[in-house]
Amino acid sequence: MPVLLKAIKPMLEKFAPDVTTANRLLTGIILLSLLVKLFLILHGGDPQLSILQMEYGFGPVITSLYEHHSLDACGVALGLDMCGVATRMPLLPALYVAFADVVGLQQSHVAIAKTVLCSALLWFAVVYFCRVLTRYPLHRLGLVALSALLFLGPQYLKHAISIQYEESLLIDWLPAYFLLLGALLVRQSSAQPLAKTEYAILAFLVLLGCSLYFLKSSMLAFGLTLIAAPLVLVKVPTWFRAVAFLPFLVGLIWWGSVNYHYHGEVRLGSSYNGENLYRGQNAYSYQVYPELNLDRLIDSSEMILNSGEHVPLPNWSRHYPAFKGEWQWHDYFKELSGQWVKEHPADAMAFTLRKIYVFFVEPRKVPFRQTTHPETEPHDYSPASLVAGIVWIVLLRVVFFISVALAIRALWRHRSLGNFALWQLLFIGSYSAPYLVGFSYQRHITPMLVFSAILLLVLTLPCCQRGQQGLKPTD
C-alpha cells in the first residue's frame, strides 16, 4: 500500500488546486450546501409552526423561557404534568429564544437563522484550514473532495436543517471544531508565536467544549475532551490553561444552583436522562431495537414487528407512578434500568453488542420504523432517497474505519500524550460511549461520521503523525 501511494502521489498532486482556487471551490461548496438547506427548509413542513410547539419536550421549556424568562416548565415529558427546571438542558432553548427575538417564533425562520450562522462558521473553518495547507497540495485536494462529500450529502442536509434536536447543531459545530484544531496543528509546525487569530480560535475551541454539556448532558466526557485537546496539542501560556475550564465550572455551579433553588438539592444533569437511560436498558427495547422508535415504549401498549411478532409494551404515559418531582421521576427510571441489567446480564451484554453494531456498522436509517404497526408506517422518504442515504452512510463508514485503523497504527508507533492519534480515539470513544449505554438513532450517529472524516484528514498530515512542541506563546 505505501508503494502504491508513492506511485500515484505525483499524479494526484497535479490535480491539486492552489490555495486560492481551493478556497473558491470550498466557498462554492458551502454556498451550494446553504442554498440547498434553505430550499429544503422553505419547502418542507408547516411554515407557520412555532418553536413553542417544538418536539422532544423542548416546546414547553422554550415557551417558559420566552414568555416568563424562566426554565420552570410543565408537561415536558409525555403523560406527566409535573413541573421542573432540568428536563432539558438550557443551551438549546436559550439559543432559539435569542433567535426568536430577532426573526420571530416560526420554526422555519429560526431554522434559517441557525442554518445561516452555522454555515458561516463552517465556511470560516474550512477556508482557514485550507489557507494553512500551503505545503500540503494533496490535503487541499482531499479537503475539497471531502467537503463536497460531507456537506452535500443527503443525511447531512437532512439533519443540518432540523431544529428539533441537539445533533442538528453538532453536525456543523463539530466539523468546524476539528477543522480549526487541525489548522492550529499545521501552524504549530512552523513554531511561530500565537497571533490574535490563533488565540481567538483557541478560545472558541475551549468555549465550544465547555458548552456541550449544557447543550446535552450526555456530552460531558466528550466536551471535557474537546477542552483538554488543544491545551495538550498546542503550546499555550500557563494562564490560558488555568482558565480554560473556568467557563465550564461557572456554568456547572450556576446549573447546580438553579436546581437547588427549585428542588432544595443540587443536581447537575438533565432529569430526562433517567427515562432515556431506561429506553436503552430494558426488556422491551431489547426486543424491538433498532426496528422501533423507542419513544413508543412510553405511549403505546403493543407493537407488531415486521416479522409479525406481537410485543406488549408498558405504555408508561397511562401508567406512570405518582411522581412528586422531576428528580424522583429520573431516579425511578434510572433504578429500573439498573435493576434490569443486574437481573439479566446476558441480555444486557447482547443488547450492548447490538447497539455497538448499530452505531458503528448499520447503514440503514435507524430506527427502521416510527409507528407500532407496519401498515400505519408513513412513507416519508422515497426509495431513491433511502438508497442515496445508505450509499452516503456506507462511504462515510469506510472513511471512519480507515481513520480508526490509521490512528491505532500511529498510536502504536508513537505512544505519547501529544500524539494526535490518541486524541482522535478519545474523541470517538467519548462521543460514542453515551449512545452505547443508552441508544442511538441516525441523527446521533451522523455527526460522528462527519467529524471522523475530518479527523482522518488531520491525522494524515505529516506534522500530526507524532507529538509536536506546539505553537510558541507570545512573550
C-alpha positions in Angstrom: 0.0 0.0 0.0 2.7 2.6 0.8 4.4 1.7 -2.5 1.2 2.3 -4.4 0.6 5.6 -2.6 4.1 6.8 -3.5 3.5 5.8 -7.1 0.2 7.8 -7.5 1.2 10.7 -5.3 2.8 12.8 -8.2 -0.2 12.2 -10.4 -2.7 13.3 -7.7 -0.6 16.4 -6.9 -1.1 17.6 -10.5 -4.8 17.8 -9.8 -4.4 19.6 -6.5 -5.7 23.2 -6.7 -3.6 26.1 -5.4 -4.8 27.7 -2.2 -6.8 30.5 -4.0 -8.6 28.0 -6.3 -9.2 25.6 -3.4 -10.8 28.4 -1.3 -13.0 29.3 -4.2 -14.1 25.7 -4.6 -14.7 25.4 -0.9 -16.7 28.6 -0.8 -18.8 27.3 -3.7 -19.5 24.0 -1.9 -20.5 25.7 1.4 -22.7 28.2 -0.5 -24.4 25.4 -2.6 -24.9 23.4 0.6 -26.5 26.5 2.2 -28.8 27.1 -0.8 -30.0 23.5 -0.7 -30.6 23.7 3.0 -32.6 26.9 2.6 -34.6 25.4 -0.2 -35.4 22.3 1.9 -36.4 24.5 4.9 -38.7 26.7 2.8 -40.4 23.7 1.0 -40.8 21.4 3.9 -43.2 21.3 6.8 -45.7 23.9 8.1 -44.2 27.4 7.7 -46.4 28.7 10.5 -45.4 26.2 13.1 -43.9 27.9 16.2 -40.9 26.9 18.2 -43.2 27.0 21.2 -44.6 23.7 19.7 -41.2 22.0 19.2 -41.0 18.3 19.8 -38.9 16.2 22.1 -40.0 18.2 25.1 -38.3 21.5 24.1 -41.6 23.3 23.3 -42.7 23.9 27.0 -39.2 24.9 28.0 -38.9 27.4 25.2 -42.3 28.7 25.9 -41.5 29.3 29.6 -38.2 30.9 28.7 -39.7 33.1 26.0 -42.8 34.3 27.9 -41.6 34.3 31.5 -37.7 34.3 31.3 -37.7 31.1 33.4 -36.8 27.5 32.9 -39.7 26.4 35.0 -41.7 24.3 32.6 -44.6 21.9 33.0 -45.7 18.8 31.0 -42.3 18.3 29.2 -42.4 14.5 29.5 -45.3 12.7 27.7 -48.0 11.8 30.2 -46.5 13.8 33.1 -48.0 17.1 34.3 -45.3 17.8 36.8 -43.1 20.9 36.5 -39.3 21.2 36.7 -36.3 23.2 35.5 -34.0 20.5 34.4 -36.0 18.3 32.0 -34.0 19.8 29.2 -30.5 21.3 29.3 -30.7 25.1 28.9 -28.4 26.0 25.9 -30.7 25.0 23.0 -33.8 26.7 24.4 -31.9 29.8 25.2 -30.3 29.9 21.8 -33.6 29.5 20.0 -35.2 32.1 22.1 -32.4 34.5 21.2 -33.1 33.7 17.5 -36.8 34.3 18.1 -36.2 37.7 19.5 -34.7 38.7 16.1 -36.5 36.6 13.5 -39.8 35.6 15.2 -41.2 32.4 16.6 -41.8 30.5 13.3 -39.7 27.3 13.2 -38.8 27.9 9.6 -37.4 31.4 10.5 -35.4 30.0 13.4 -34.1 27.1 11.2 -33.0 29.7 8.6 -31.2 31.8 11.2 -29.5 28.7 12.7 -28.5 27.3 9.2 -27.0 30.6 8.0 -24.9 31.1 11.2 -23.7 27.5 11.3 -22.9 27.6 7.6 -20.9 30.8 8.1 -18.9 29.1 10.9 -18.3 26.1 8.7 -17.2 28.3 5.8 -14.7 30.1 8.0 -13.3 26.9 9.5 -12.9 25.1 6.1 -11.3 28.2 4.4 -9.0 28.9 7.3 -7.8 25.3 7.3 -7.3 25.4 3.6 -5.1 28.5 3.9 -2.7 26.8 6.2 -2.3 23.8 3.8 0.2 25.7 1.6 2.8 22.9 1.9 0.2 20.1 1.5 -1.3 20.0 -2.0 -2.8 16.5 -1.6 -4.6 17.6 1.6 -6.0 20.6 -0.2 -7.4 18.3 -2.8 -8.6 15.9 -0.1 -10.3 18.8 1.7 -12.2 19.9 -1.4 -13.3 16.4 -2.2 -14.2 15.6 1.4 -16.2 18.9 1.8 -18.2 18.1 -1.3 -18.9 14.6 0.1 -19.8 15.7 3.6 -21.7 19.0 3.2 -23.7 18.0 0.1 -24.6 14.5 1.4 -28.2 13.7 1.9 -28.1 12.7 5.5 -26.0 15.7 6.4 -28.5 18.0 4.8 -31.4 16.2 6.4 -30.1 16.7 9.9 -28.5 20.1 9.4 -31.8 21.8 8.5 -33.6 20.5 11.6 -34.0 22.4 14.8 -35.8 19.6 16.8 -32.7 18.0 18.4 -29.2 18.9 19.6 -27.4 16.9 16.8 -28.7 19.5 14.3 -26.2 21.9 15.9 -23.5 19.3 16.5 -23.4 18.3 12.9 -22.0 21.7 12.0 -20.2 22.7 15.2 -18.0 19.6 15.4 -16.6 19.6 11.9 -15.8 23.3 12.4 -14.1 22.5 15.7 -11.8 19.8 14.2 -11.0 21.9 11.1 -9.9 24.7 13.3 -8.0 22.4 15.6 -6.3 20.9 12.5 -5.3 24.3 11.3 -3.6 25.1 14.6 -1.7 21.8 14.4 -0.5 22.7 11.0 0.5 26.2 12.1 2.4 24.7 15.1 4.9 23.0 12.8 6.3 26.5 12.0 6.7 27.2 15.7 5.7 30.8 15.3 4.2 32.9 18.2 0.5 32.8 18.7 -1.2 35.6 17.0 -4.6 37.2 17.9 -6.3 34.9 15.4 -4.9 31.8 17.0 -5.9 33.0 20.5 -9.4 33.6 19.2 -9.6 30.1 17.7 -8.3 28.5 20.9 -10.9 30.4 22.9 -13.6 29.2 20.5 -12.5 25.6 20.8 -12.4 25.7 24.6 -15.8 27.5 24.8 -17.4 25.0 22.4 -16.1 22.2 24.6 -17.5 24.0 27.7 -20.9 24.5 26.1 -21.6 20.9 25.0 -22.6 19.7 28.5 -25.2 22.5 28.7 -26.5 21.5 25.2 -26.7 17.8 26.1 -25.6 16.5 29.4 -24.6 13.1 28.0 -21.8 15.0 26.2 -19.9 15.6 29.5 -16.9 13.4 28.7 -16.8 14.4 25.1 -17.0 18.1 26.0 -14.1 17.8 28.5 -12.1 16.0 25.9 -12.7 18.9 23.5 -11.5 21.4 26.1 -8.4 19.4 27.0 -7.2 18.5 23.5 -6.0 22.0 22.4 -4.4 22.5 25.8 -2.2 19.4 25.2 -1.7 19.5 21.5 -0.9 23.3 21.2 1.6 25.0 23.4 -0.3 27.7 25.2 0.6 30.0 28.1 0.1 28.7 31.6 -2.6 31.3 32.3 -4.7 30.0 29.3 -4.6 26.5 30.7 -5.5 27.8 34.1 -8.7 29.5 32.9 -9.7 27.1 30.2 -12.1 25.0 32.3 -13.4 28.1 34.1 -16.4 28.7 31.9 -17.5 25.1 32.3 -17.1 25.2 36.1 -19.0 28.5 36.3 -21.8 27.0 34.2 -21.9 23.9 36.4 -22.2 26.0 39.6 -25.0 28.0 38.0 -26.8 24.9 36.9 -26.5 23.3 40.3 -27.8 26.5 41.9 -30.8 26.5 39.6 -31.8 23.0 40.7 -31.0 23.8 44.4 -33.3 26.8 44.5 -36.1 24.9 42.8 -35.8 21.5 44.4 -33.7 22.1 47.5 -31.0 19.7 46.3 -28.0 20.0 44.0 -28.4 18.1 40.7 -26.1 18.7 37.8 -27.6 16.9 34.8 -31.0 16.6 33.0 -33.9 14.9 34.7 -34.8 13.4 31.3 -31.7 11.2 31.5 -33.4 8.7 33.7 -36.2 7.9 31.2 -33.7 8.0 28.3 -31.4 5.5 30.2 -34.5 3.3 30.7 -35.2 3.4 26.9 -31.7 1.9 26.4 -31.8 -0.7 29.2 -35.0 -2.8 29.5 -36.6 -6.0 28.2 -38.9 -4.2 25.7 -36.2 -2.2 24.0 -34.1 -5.4 23.8 -36.9 -7.0 21.8 -37.7 -4.1 19.4 -34.5 -2.0 18.9 -33.4 -0.9 16.2 -36.7 -1.6 14.4 -38.9 0.6 16.6 -38.6 4.2 17.7 -38.1 3.7 21.4 -40.5 6.6 22.2 -43.2 4.1 21.5 -42.4 2.4 24.8 -43.8 5.4 26.5 -47.0 6.0 24.6 -48.1 2.6 23.3 -49.4 -0.7 24.6 -48.2 -3.0 21.8 -46.0 -3.2 18.8 -46.1 -5.5 15.8 -42.7 -6.3 14.4 -42.1 -6.7 10.6 -41.8 -10.4 11.3 -45.4 -10.4 12.6 -44.4 -10.9 16.3 -46.6 -9.0 18.8 -44.6 -7.3 21.6 -46.5 -5.9 24.6 -45.4 -2.5 25.7 -45.8 -0.8 29.1 -47.5 2.4 27.8 -46.0 4.4 30.6 -48.0 7.5 29.6 -51.0 5.9 31.2 -49.3 4.0 34.0 -46.8 6.4 35.5 -46.4 6.3 39.3 -47.4 9.4 41.1 -44.1 11.3 40.9 -43.7 14.3 43.2 -41.0 15.9 41.1 -38.7 15.6 38.1 -35.8 14.0 40.0 -38.0 11.4 41.6 -39.1 10.6 38.0 -35.4 10.5 37.0 -34.3 8.2 39.8 -37.2 5.8 39.3 -36.3 5.0 35.7 -32.6 5.0 36.4 -33.1 2.4 39.1 -35.5 0.4 36.9 -32.9 0.2 34.1 -30.1 -0.7 36.5 -32.3 -3.5 38.0 -32.9 -5.0 34.6 -29.1 -5.0 33.9 -28.4 -6.7 37.2 -31.1 -9.3 36.7 -30.4 -10.0 33.0 -26.7 -9.6 32.5 -26.5 -11.8 29.4 -29.4 -10.0 27.7 -27.8 -6.6 28.7 -24.5 -7.7 27.2 -26.2 -8.9 24.0 -28.1 -5.7 23.8 -24.9 -3.6 24.1 -23.3 -5.6 21.3 -26.3 -4.9 19.1 -26.0 -1.2 19.9 -22.3 -1.3 19.0 -23.2 -2.8 15.7 -25.9 -0.3 15.0 -23.7 2.7 16.0 -20.6 1.6 14.0 -21.9 -0.6 11.2 -25.6 -0.4 10.4 -26.1 1.6 7.1 -29.9 1.9 7.2 -31.9 4.7 8.8 -32.4 3.9 12.5 -35.0 3.4 13.8 -36.4 1.5 10.9 -40.0 2.4 11.9 -41.7 5.2 13.7 -45.1 3.6 14.4 -46.2 0.5 16.3 -47.9 -1.3 13.4 -46.2 -1.8 10.0 -49.4 -0.9 8.0 -49.6 2.5 9.6 -46.0 3.5 8.9 -45.9 6.7 6.8 -43.8 6.7 3.6 -41.9 10.0 4.2 -38.9 9.0 2.1 -38.8 7.8 -1.5 -36.9 4.6 -2.2 -34.3 6.7 -4.1 -33.6 8.9 -1.1 -33.3 5.9 1.2 -30.8 4.3 -1.2 -28.8 7.6 -1.5 -28.7 7.8 2.2 -27.4 4.3 2.6 -24.7 4.8 0.0 -23.6 8.0 1.7 -23.5 6.3 5.1 -21.6 3.4 3.7 -19.0 5.7 2.2 -18.5 7.5 5.5 -18.3 4.3 7.4 -15.4 3.2 5.1 -13.7 6.5 5.8 -14.4 6.0 9.6 -12.8 2.6 9.8 -9.8 3.8 7.7 -9.4 6.7 10.2 -9.6 4.4 13.2 -7.1 1.9 11.7 -4.6 4.6 10.9 -5.0 6.1 14.4 -4.3 2.8 16.1 -1.3 2.2 13.9 0.0 5.8 14.6 -0.6 5.4 18.3 1.2 2.1 18.4 4.3 3.6 16.8 4.3 6.8 18.9 2.7 6.2 22.3 2.6 9.7 23.8 0.1 12.2 25.2 0.9 14.6 22.4 0.1 12.2 19.6 -3.0 13.3 17.7 -3.9 9.7 17.1 -4.5 9.2 20.8 -6.9 12.2 20.9 -8.6 11.0 17.8 -9.5 7.8 19.5 -10.6 9.7 22.6 -12.8 11.9 20.6 -14.6 8.9 19.0 -14.7 6.9 22.2 -16.1 9.8 24.4 -18.7 10.7 21.8 -20.0 7.2 21.3 -20.0 6.0 24.9 -23.3 7.5 26.0 -25.1 6.1 22.9 -23.7 2.6 23.6 -25.1 2.8 27.2 -28.4 4.2 26.1 -29.4 4.1 22.4 -28.7 5.8 19.1 -30.6 6.9 16.1 -29.2 8.0 12.8 -29.3 11.6 13.9 -26.9 10.7 16.8 -24.5 8.7 14.5 -24.2 11.1 11.6 -22.3 13.9 13.4 -19.6 11.4 14.4 -19.3 10.1 10.8 -18.8 13.7 9.6 -16.2 14.7 12.1 -14.3 11.4 11.9 -13.8 12.2 8.2 -12.2 15.5 9.2 -10.1 13.6 11.8 -8.7 11.4 9.1 -7.6 14.4 7.0 -5.9 15.9 10.0 -4.2 12.6 11.1 -2.6 12.1 7.7 -0.8 15.4 7.8 2.9 14.8 8.3 3.1 17.3 11.2 0.3 15.5 13.1 1.7 11.9 12.9 3.5 12.3 16.2 3.6 14.8 19.1 4.9 18.3 18.3 6.2 21.0 20.6 3.3 23.3 19.6 2.9 27.0 18.8 5.0 29.2 21.0 3.0 31.6 23.1 3.7 35.3 22.7 6.0 36.6 25.4 
